[in-house]
């Protein structure tokens, strides 16, 4: 017996989101990229060890928010 609900693949998931969610994901991805560049620069400067930990926490927060948005729909 075949199930009547269609499967949604991850590549199709983005197209099924509303405009507001798509925009928020786009902004979060940009913020993630920017924060990762800041982290790379902070690792080269070893004068403040706390800064690296704070930036890593920001990155994990951004990734969690992206994951939450992707799984919400």
Number of C-alpha atoms within 10 A of each C-alpha: 3 4 6 6 6 6 8 9 8 9 8 10 12 14 10 12 15 10 10 9 16 16 12 14 19 13 13 16 15 12 15 19 13 12 17 16 11 14 20 12 12 18 14 9 12 11 9 10 11 10 15 19 14 12 17 15 12 17 19 13 13 18 15 12 15 19 12 11 15 16 9 9 11
